[in-house]
């Protein structure tokens, strides 16, 4: 049995992996972190993306992400929920633009690897 403290360390490492994949803009590395039947409510529109093939169509552009804070709860053996804040940054018309946002991930560990079952992201209120 893995301790809750170990789960939190594993999940934080997974989040760092997600940030690296997102910031690399290598789509296949990023979508490989999602389960085949994952759900995504993204920051930039209101569409619910169902399944990794639809999720693949969501990610594009040159934004970079940086996680500010996150909290992890173990929901069951090999299932965790992570809630936190991140900031997306990109250059638009020569100006650096930062978009603070909130996120929730529900993760499942299978065969020793975490994958995203559900990802919700929304811009933080002003």
Secondary structure, 3 states (H helix, E strand, C coil): CCCHHHHHHHHHHHHHHHHHHHHHCCHHHHHCCEEEEEEEECCCCCCEEECHHHHHHHCCCCCEEEEEEEEEEEEECCEEEEEEEEEEEEEECCEEEEEEEEEEEEEEEECCEEEEEEEEEEECCC
